[in-house]
Amino acid sequence: MGKVVYPYIPNSVPEIKEQMLKELGLESVEEIYAEIPERLRFKGKMNLPEPLLSEYELRRHVEELLGQDKDCKKYLSFLGGGTWQHYVPEVCDTINSRDEFLTAYVGAAYADHGKYQAIFEFASMLGELLDFDVVSTPTYDWGMAAGFSIRMAARITGRNEVLVPKTVSPDRLLCIKNLCKPFIEVKLIDYDKNTGLMDLEDLKSKISDKTAAVYFENPSYLGFIESQGEEISKIAHDHGAISVVGVDPSSLGVLAPPSHYGADIACGELQPLGIHMNAGGGLAGFISSRDEEEYVAEYPTQLWGITETTREGEYGFGDVSFERTSYASRENAKDFLGTQTALWGITAGVYLALMGPQGMQELGEGIMQRVAYAQKKLSEIPGVKTPLFNSAHFKEFIVNFDDTGKTVAEINRKLLDFEIFGGKDLSKEFPELGNSALYCITEIHMKSDIDRLIDALKKILA
């Protein structure tokens, strides 16, 4: 298009481009790509629309595209499975949109503007909820946190095997395997078909002196509460392995934290703590443990705490034990530290400060009451069976449609006519569970919402 200045592409002003080329001693931008073989270079013209140079035009165009989506503002959603619809208090958005926080990176101490303290406060409050002393800065998501936790356990024990229940999220399992390969072997543990709980006999038969960690989740991906946590941790410890527990922090107002049933490391997802769903995202993981040197030394992430400044007797907020990170040790570091989702940590801190202990308890109790009501009403529909597992559930539970004559896919398509997103189809992830879906209930679901789902399903299955 000639010498068009694109407002959203840095350094697109022709004079600036010429100045940069001159500084580099180059005649044209093409010289930068000279190393790319001709056979690999695209010679044609890409079929792209003309650029929208006006910010107003661009915004309007994007809003028109987004307006075609069916979202959870208009539709009633019962989807979960890793990203959940919780209520986000307005103060969370107000704080995380402040200029001093809404930046891509943490930044250096002299340009901090309170970010270090905000992350420290988040870590402190989440530590109280978990009853652990050390909390990492946020990772990309729960899967990354789980993988890093297992790598920590492998380095601490000097072993190269981890045992994971088959009920773990398939997506999270892929993330764990990706982070563990090629050094750590991931072995799966069976589950009890009646309760969903880990099969302890299978655990005992597979654990060995090669096992670095036993990883399990509570609540599980399939929603049931793993009531054998203490026994699982004991089996791990008896064999010199580390107990790693994945946890949804929104459950900790009603469930005991992993540290109370033997966990050495806890990890999980921050998204339920005041973070919007966003195209399947808005995710941020965390890692937590006791304040013991052998554990702290293995964290790949930064750790924020109160530390002495260069002025004697003065304290400030900063990165503690910095020398162990890949920022400081580079190729000699025990693990790699990349970009972190620090903004979501600040948001989670705002949420926890707003809720307090009583608020988290009320949140958990409200969710469990709603789940019990939904299970009762769904089980009254002919052909519908729920819960599939004979265990207590938190937030999510399985609904089986084997006896209805319709598949989950068919039911979910028809639910869209009622402006409802049905539960997540489990038929491919867990074929042994039959024609089942994972339904999610949170504090945003009112009694009338659940009744609306029941009425819609009765009409669809009639």
Secondary structure, DSSP 8 states (H G I E B T S, - for coil): --S---TTSTT-SHHHHHHHHHHHT-S-GGGGGTTS-GGGS--S---------SHHHHHHHHHHHHTTS--TTTSEE---SSS------HHHHHHHTSTTT-SSS---GGG-TTHHHHHHHHHHHHHHHHT-SEE---BSSHHHHHHHHHHHHHHHHT--EEEEETTS-HHHHHHHHHHHTTTSEEEEE-B-TTT--B-HHHHHHH--TTEEEEEEESS-TTSB--TTHHHHHHHHHHTT-EEEEEE-GGGTTTS--GGGGT-SEEEEE-TTTT---BTTB---EEEEE-S-HHHHTT--S--EEEEE-SSTT-EEEEETTGGGSHHHHGGGSSS------HHHHHHHHHHHHHHHHHHHHHHHHHHHHHHHHHHHHHHTSTT-B--SSSS-BSSEEEEE-GGGTS-HHHHHHHHHTTTEE--EE-TTT-GGG-SEEEEE--TT--HHHHHHHHHHHHHHH-
